[in-house]
Amino acid sequence: MPERILIVDDDPVQRRLLENMLTRGGYEAILADGGDAAFALLTGDGGAQIAAVVLDLVMPDLDGLGVLAKMRETGLTVPVIVQTAHGGIDNVVTAMRAGAVDFVVKPVGAERLAVSLRNALANSALQGELNRIKRSRAGTLTFRDIITRSPRMQTVIRAAEKAAGSAIPVLIEGQSGVGKELFARAIHGSGERCAKPFVAVNCGAIPDNLVESILFGHEKGAFTGATERHIGKFLEATGGTLFLDEVGELPLPAQVKLLRALQEGEVEPVGGRKPVKVDVRLISATNRNLIADVKAGRFREDLFYRLHVFPISVPSLSDRTEDIVELARHFLIRFAAEEGKRITRISGQALSLLTAYRWPGNVRQLENAIFRAVVLAENDEIGPDEFPQIAATLCRTGDSPEITPEHTEEGIELDAPPVLAPPAFAELPSSEAGRMQPAPLIPSAPFPEAHMVSLLDTRGAIRPLEEVEVDAIRFAIAHYSGQMSEVARRLGIGRSTLYRKLDTFGLNPEPSTSDNVVAG
């Protein structure tokens, strides 16, 4: 799904112009005719889906500075790009101090706006990743920190939000790597116990002879090596949330004592003389079929029903392929920052590999694959060469035997969006200073390959010169990645002539009008 950008301007001509630019650049535009309407959209049900705001500074009633002030008061952190016809330094300073991330002057060109949006969204995503890591460590993650665009995941999140408002025991089911602990932390961070401890225990990693001690604690001298008193995870989580990950791995003797702890609200430390009262909110998780384990005698039926009060099933990544691009975006931003690399995009060929792969390791495997790709990358773009294992697996299993470095998935343009920094705009004749690397301006029909421009039509007749010229121009645009100056130079014509031919041949169906529109 494209990024949603809110356009706020009282001038309908400017709104239509910006909407046209954003739509062509691969964004989804949302329009507001004033500051009050914009603030209502930002704080409404769909406000969390707005990625950035293009805000007019001078408007009647609530102006741009007023919107920025109200956003700051309510804690909204959506990046804002301010635009106005009055570009004095005082306006720039005032807007930036009020919280704007960039400032453009009307009429803004498509390239200049693309640069601003790309930088704003990239910085916002990086800051979001850093804040998410901080909240994870502080135990204050919420459901907004779950990265998803999948309708199935939205249904799961709505159920989890209801569970967060209660102390009901929750059992999170799903394959390994789908994000079960993230859901547990979000339930804790969205509930009344969010200020209290969140204690996670991986039951599958505890030796059988230490399970009781780790969960319920032990007294000094209770057994050989018990040189200090240990309070146990239940007491450590008192007042907060205890998360038992892979609870199906607990041995049967520990299951008996866990059941008693849940029934009585108290634990008995190893070597202790009397039980100790505990107050914990229990969330458990498993990647096993506990019902099958109950039937096979590997898991206690009474404990199962104690844990299985509010089950939540997290779908695998192969069942929510809509999330692959968004997850890859966040992982790329984080790892590029950690590794100190300026990687801003992923090619269409690489994306075709990611979306075709089944991801048996789910989100965790995708995260590791992006990490490895960042380490391997030698320039600012990740291509299919950075995913050799995935490509080899796809070819070996026959799931997608046609995938090669030249392959692009249907609907994805070669070396064009989807990009992991926000999508770039195609270069337009109204471009301003501050050049960028534009996305290729490639028409919807496939462009010809090198040395393959035919002079004959399907009936063997000579093609009109105009058709041959169209093929040559389209190939040049693709070959030089939309760098129109280079395209014109290589074709031996001027830029103005090139743009005139684009308009004449219908290769640029929506020419920019930004140089002819001036708003107050």
C-alpha positions in Angstrom: 0.0 0.0 0.0 1.3 3.5 -0.8 2.2 6.0 1.9 -0.6 8.4 2.8 0.2 12.1 2.7 -2.2 14.7 4.0 -2.3 17.9 1.9 -3.6 21.0 3.8 -4.3 24.1 1.7 -7.2 26.5 1.5 -6.5 27.0 -2.3 -8.3 24.3 -4.3 -5.9 24.8 -7.3 -2.9 24.1 -5.1 -4.6 21.1 -3.5 -5.3 19.6 -7.0 -1.7 20.3 -8.1 -0.1 18.7 -5.1 -2.5 15.8 -5.3 -1.5 15.2 -8.9 2.2 15.3 -8.0 1.8 12.9 -5.1 -0.3 10.5 -7.0 2.2 10.4 -9.8 4.9 9.8 -7.3 3.3 6.7 -5.9 1.7 8.2 -2.8 -1.9 8.3 -1.7 -3.1 11.9 -1.2 -5.6 13.0 1.4 -7.0 16.5 1.2 -8.0 19.1 3.8 -9.1 22.6 3.1 -8.1 24.1 6.4 -6.2 23.6 9.7 -9.2 22.5 11.7 -10.1 19.8 9.1 -6.5 18.7 9.0 -6.2 18.3 12.8 -9.5 16.3 12.8 -8.0 13.9 10.3 -4.8 13.6 12.2 -6.6 12.8 15.5 -9.3 10.6 13.9 -9.5 6.9 13.4 -7.3 7.0 10.3 -4.7 9.4 11.7 -2.2 6.7 12.5 -2.0 5.8 8.8 -1.0 9.3 7.7 2.8 9.2 7.0 3.4 13.0 6.5 1.7 16.3 6.1 2.2 19.0 3.4 0.9 22.1 5.2 0.2 25.6 3.9 1.5 28.2 6.3 -1.0 31.0 5.5 -4.7 30.0 5.9 -7.8 31.6 7.4 -8.9 30.5 10.8 -6.4 27.9 12.0 -3.2 28.6 10.1 -0.1 26.3 9.6 1.6 27.5 12.8 -1.6 26.8 14.7 -1.8 23.3 13.4 1.9 22.7 14.3 1.2 24.0 17.8 -1.8 21.7 18.3 0.1 18.8 17.0 2.9 19.5 19.5 0.3 19.8 22.4 -1.2 16.4 21.6 2.0 14.6 21.0 1.6 14.0 17.3 5.0 13.2 15.6 3.9 13.0 12.0 6.6 14.9 9.9 5.3 18.2 8.5 6.6 20.0 5.4 5.5 23.6 5.4 4.8 25.5 2.1 4.0 29.1 1.5 4.3 31.8 -1.1 6.2 33.9 1.4 9.7 32.5 1.8 11.4 34.9 4.1 14.0 33.7 6.6 11.7 34.6 9.5 9.0 32.3 8.2 11.5 29.5 7.8 12.8 29.9 11.4 9.4 30.1 12.9 8.1 27.1 11.1 11.1 25.0 12.0 10.9 26.0 15.6 7.3 25.1 15.6 8.1 21.5 14.6 8.3 21.4 10.7 10.9 19.2 9.2 11.3 21.1 6.0 10.1 24.3 4.2 9.2 24.8 0.5 8.1 27.9 -1.4 5.1 27.9 -3.8 4.9 26.9 -6.5 7.0 23.8 -5.5 8.3 21.6 -8.2 7.7 17.9 -8.2 11.4 17.1 -7.7 11.8 19.4 -4.8 8.7 18.0 -3.1 9.9 14.5 -3.7 13.2 15.2 -2.0 11.5 16.8 1.0 9.1 13.9 1.4 11.7 11.2 0.9 14.0 12.8 3.6 11.1 13.4 5.9 9.7 9.9 5.7 13.2 8.3 6.0 14.0 10.3 9.1 10.6 9.6 10.6 11.0 5.9 10.0 14.5 5.9 11.5 13.3 7.8 14.5 10.3 5.5 14.8 12.6 2.5 14.8 14.8 4.0 17.6 11.7 4.9 19.6 10.4 1.4 19.2 13.6 -0.1 20.5 13.5 2.3 23.5 9.9 1.4 24.2 10.7 -2.3 23.9 13.4 -2.1 26.5 11.2 0.0 28.8 8.3 -2.4 28.4 6.0 0.3 26.9 5.4 -1.0 23.4 1.8 -0.6 22.1 -0.1 -2.0 19.2 1.0 1.0 17.1 4.5 -0.5 17.2 3.3 -3.6 15.3 4.2 -3.1 11.7 1.4 -4.4 9.4 -0.8 -3.5 6.5 -2.6 -6.9 6.5 -6.3 -7.1 7.1 -5.8 -10.5 8.9 -3.3 -8.9 11.2 -5.7 -6.0 11.9 -8.3 -8.4 13.0 -5.8 -10.1 15.4 -4.8 -6.7 16.7 -8.3 -5.7 17.4 -8.8 -8.9 19.5 -5.6 -8.3 21.3 -6.6 -4.7 22.2 -9.7 -6.1 23.9 -7.6 -8.5 25.9 -5.3 -5.7 26.9 -8.1 -3.9 28.7 -8.6 -7.0 31.0 -6.6 -9.2 33.2 -7.8 -12.3 31.3 -5.1 -15.0 30.6 -4.0 -14.9 27.0 -2.4 -17.7 24.9 -0.7 -16.4 21.8 -0.4 -19.1 19.1 1.7 -19.0 16.0 4.7 -20.3 14.2 8.2 -19.5 15.4 9.2 -16.0 14.3 5.8 -14.4 13.7 6.1 -11.9 16.5 4.4 -13.5 19.5 6.5 -11.7 22.1 5.8 -8.4 20.3 2.1 -9.0 20.8 2.7 -9.9 24.4 4.6 -6.7 25.0 1.9 -4.7 23.2 -0.8 -6.2 25.4 1.2 -5.3 28.5 2.1 -1.8 27.2 -1.6 -1.1 26.4 -3.0 -2.3 29.7 -3.2 -1.0 33.3 0.0 -2.7 34.3 2.2 -1.0 31.7 4.1 0.9 34.4 5.0 -2.4 36.1 7.5 -5.1 35.1 7.2 -7.2 32.0 9.2 -10.4 32.6 9.7 -12.8 29.7 10.7 -16.5 30.2 11.6 -18.9 27.4 10.4 -22.1 28.8 12.1 -24.1 26.1 15.6 -22.9 27.2 15.3 -23.8 30.8 16.9 -27.2 31.9 14.3 -29.5 33.4 16.0 -29.6 36.8 16.0 -25.8 37.1 12.5 -24.9 35.9 11.0 -24.8 39.4 13.8 -22.7 40.8 13.7 -20.2 38.0 9.9 -19.8 37.9 9.1 -20.0 41.7 12.5 -19.2 43.3 14.5 -20.9 45.9 15.9 -20.3 49.4 19.6 -20.2 50.2 20.9 -23.7 50.7 17.8 -25.4 49.2 20.1 -27.5 47.0 23.7 -27.9 46.1 24.9 -24.6 44.5 22.1 -22.5 46.0 24.4 -20.0 47.6 22.0 -17.1 47.3 18.3 -16.7 47.7 16.5 -16.3 44.3 13.0 -14.8 44.2 11.9 -16.4 40.9 10.2 -15.0 37.8 6.7 -14.9 39.4 7.8 -12.7 42.2 10.0 -10.6 39.9 6.8 -9.9 37.8 4.6 -9.1 40.7 2.2 -6.3 39.8 3.1 -6.6 36.2 3.1 -9.3 33.4 4.7 -12.7 33.2 5.2 -13.9 29.7 5.8 -17.6 29.3 7.2 -18.2 25.8 7.0 -21.7 24.4 5.0 -22.8 27.4 4.4 -26.2 25.7 8.0 -27.1 26.4 7.5 -27.2 30.2 8.0 -30.7 31.7 5.0 -32.3 33.3 6.2 -31.8 37.0 6.6 -28.1 36.3 3.1 -28.0 34.7 1.6 -29.2 38.0 3.2 -26.4 40.0 2.4 -23.8 37.4 -1.3 -24.9 37.6 -1.3 -24.5 41.3 0.3 -21.1 41.1 -2.4 -19.9 38.7 -5.2 -21.4 40.7 -4.1 -20.2 44.2 -2.3 -17.0 43.2 0.8 -18.1 45.2 4.1 -19.9 44.6 6.2 -22.0 46.9 9.9 -21.5 46.5 12.2 -24.5 46.5 13.3 -25.0 50.1 10.7 -22.5 51.3 8.5 -23.1 54.4 5.3 -21.4 53.2 3.7 -20.2 50.0 4.2 -16.6 48.8 1.3 -14.6 47.3 1.9 -13.3 43.8 -0.1 -10.9 41.6 0.8 -11.3 37.9 -1.0 -11.0 34.6 -0.1 -14.2 32.7 0.5 -14.2 28.9 1.8 -17.5 27.4 2.8 -18.4 23.9 3.4 -21.5 21.9 4.3 -22.7 18.4 3.0 -26.2 19.1 -0.5 -27.7 18.8 -1.3 -27.9 22.5 -4.6 -29.7 21.8 -2.6 -32.5 20.1 -0.1 -32.5 23.0 -3.0 -32.8 25.5 -4.4 -35.8 23.6 -0.9 -37.4 23.5 -0.4 -36.8 27.3 2.4 -34.4 26.8 0.5 -31.4 28.3 -1.9 -31.3 31.2 -5.5 -30.8 30.1 -6.4 -28.7 33.2 -3.4 -26.4 32.7 -4.4 -26.0 29.0 -7.8 -24.7 29.9 -6.2 -22.3 32.4 -4.0 -20.9 29.7 -6.4 -21.1 26.8 -8.9 -18.6 28.1 -8.3 -15.9 25.4 -6.4 -17.5 22.5 -4.9 -15.2 19.8 -3.5 -16.8 16.6 -0.9 -14.7 14.8 -0.8 -15.6 11.1 2.5 -16.6 9.4 4.2 -14.2 7.1 3.3 -16.2 4.0 -0.4 -15.6 4.9 0.2 -11.8 5.1 2.4 -11.0 2.2 1.2 -7.4 2.3 3.5 -6.9 5.2 6.7 -8.0 3.5 7.5 -4.6 1.9 6.7 -2.6 5.1 8.7 -4.9 7.3 11.6 -4.8 4.9 11.5 -1.0 4.9 11.8 -0.9 8.7 14.5 -3.5 8.9 16.5 -1.8 6.1 16.3 1.6 7.8 17.4 0.2 11.2 20.3 -2.0 9.9 21.5 0.7 7.5 21.8 3.1 10.4 23.5 0.5 12.6 26.0 -0.4 9.9 26.6 3.2 8.9 25.5 2.6 5.3 23.5 5.0 3.0 21.1 2.5 1.6 17.8 4.0 0.5 16.0 1.6 -1.7 15.4 -1.9 -2.9 15.1 -2.8 -6.5 12.1 -4.4 -8.1 14.0 -7.6 -8.9 15.0 -8.0 -5.2 11.4 -7.3 -4.1 10.2 -10.0 -6.5 12.4 -12.5 -4.6 11.1 -11.4 -1.2 7.5 -11.6 -2.2 7.8 -14.9 -4.0 9.6 -16.6 -1.0 7.5 -18.5 1.5 9.5 -17.4 4.6 9.3 -20.6 6.8 11.2 -18.6 9.5 8.6 -15.8 9.2 9.4 -12.2 10.3 12.6 -13.3 12.1 14.0 -14.8 8.9 13.1 -11.7 6.9 14.8 -9.6 9.4 18.0 -11.6 9.2 17.9 -11.6 5.4 17.7 -7.8 5.3 20.5 -7.6 7.8 22.7 -9.8 5.6 21.7 -7.8 2.5 22.7 -4.6 4.2 26.1 -6.0 5.0 26.6 -7.3 1.5 25.4 -4.2 -0.3 28.1 -2.1 -2.0 26.0 0.9 -3.1 22.8 2.7 -2.1 20.5 0.0 -3.5 19.8 -3.5 -2.5 19.4 -5.8 -5.5 18.8 -9.6 -6.0 22.5 -10.3 -5.7 22.2 -9.5 -2.0 19.7 -12.5 -1.6 21.5 -15.4 -3.2 20.2 -18.0 -0.8 16.6 -17.0 -1.3 17.0 -17.0 -5.1 18.7 -20.4 -5.0 15.9 -21.8 -2.8 13.2 -20.5 -5.1 14.9 -22.0 -8.2 15.5 -25.3 -6.4 12.0 -25.7 -5.2 10.5 -24.6 -8.5 8.2 -22.1 -6.7 9.4 -19.4 -9.1 11.9 -20.8 -11.6 11.8 -17.7 -13.8 13.3 -15.5 -11.2 16.7 -14.2 -12.4 18.6 -10.9 -11.8 16.7 -9.5 -14.8 13.3 -10.6 -13.5 10.7 -8.3 -12.1 7.4 -9.3 -10.6 4.3 -8.3 -12.6 3.3 -4.7 -11.7 6.7 -3.7 -10.4 8.9 -1.5 -12.6 12.5 -2.3 -13.0 14.6 0.0 -10.7 11.5 1.9 -9.8 9.2 1.9 -6.7 8.4 0.1 -4.5 11.4 1.8 -2.8 12.3 1.5 0.9 12.8 5.2 1.1 9.6 6.9 -0.1 9.0 6.8 -3.9 10.7 9.3 -6.1 8.8 11.3 -8.7 9.6 11.2 -12.4 11.6 14.2 -13.5 9.4 17.0 -14.9 10.4 20.1 -16.9 9.4 22.3 -14.0 12.2 21.0 -11.8 14.0 23.4 -9.4 17.4 23.5 -7.8 18.3 20.7 -5.5 18.5 17.8 -8.1 17.6 14.3 -7.2 17.9 10.9 -8.8 14.5 10.6 -10.3 12.5 7.4 -10.8 12.5 6.3 -14.5 9.6 7.8 -16.5 8.6 4.5 -18.1 5.2 4.2 -19.8 2.9 1.3 -18.9 3.8 -0.7 -22.0 7.1 -2.7 -21.8 10.1 -0.8 -23.2 12.2 -2.5 -25.9 15.5 -4.2 -25.1 18.8 -3.1 -26.4 19.4 -3.8 -30.1 15.7 -4.9 -30.4 14.0 -1.9 -31.9 12.3 -3.4 -35.0 11.9 -1.5 -38.2 9.2 -3.8 -39.4 5.7 -4.3 -38.0 4.0 -7.7 -37.6 2.9 -7.8 -41.3 6.4 -7.1 -42.5 5.8 -3.5 -43.5 8.1 -0.6 -42.6 7.0 1.0 -39.3 6.3 4.7 -39.3 9.2 6.8 -38.2 7.3 8.2 -35.3 6.8 4.7 -33.8 10.5 3.9 -34.1 11.3 7.3 -32.5 8.9 6.5 -29.6 10.7 3.2 -29.0 14.1 4.9 -29.0 13.0 7.5 -26.5 11.4 5.0 -24.2 14.4 2.8 -24.2 16.8 5.8 -23.6 14.7 6.9 -20.6 14.8 3.4 -19.1 18.5 2.9 -19.9 19.6 6.1 -18.2 17.2 5.6 -15.2 15.1 8.6 -16.0 18.0 11.1 -16.0 16.4 13.4 -18.6 19.5 15.6 -19.2 21.5 12.5 -20.0 18.7 11.1 -22.2 18.5 14.4 -24.2 22.3 14.5 -24.6 22.6 10.9 -25.8 19.7 11.3 -28.2 21.4 14.5 -29.6 18.4 16.8 -28.8 17.7 19.6 -26.3 15.8 19.0 -23.1 12.9 21.2 -24.3 12.7 19.2 -27.5 12.7 16.0 -25.5 9.8 17.1 -23.3 7.9 18.4 -26.4 8.3 14.9 -27.9 7.1 13.3 -24.7 4.0 15.4 -24.8 3.4 14.8 -28.5 3.8 11.0 -28.2 1.8 10.8 -25.0 4.8 9.4 -23.0 4.1 12.0 -20.2 0.3 12.1 -20.0 0.3 14.6 -17.1 2.8 17.3 -17.7 3.6 19.5 -14.8 1.8 22.9 -14.5 3.5 24.0 -11.3 5.4 26.8 -13.1 2.2 28.4 -14.1 0.3 28.3 -10.8 1.1 30.8 -8.0 -0.9 30.7 -4.8 -0.9 33.3 -2.1 
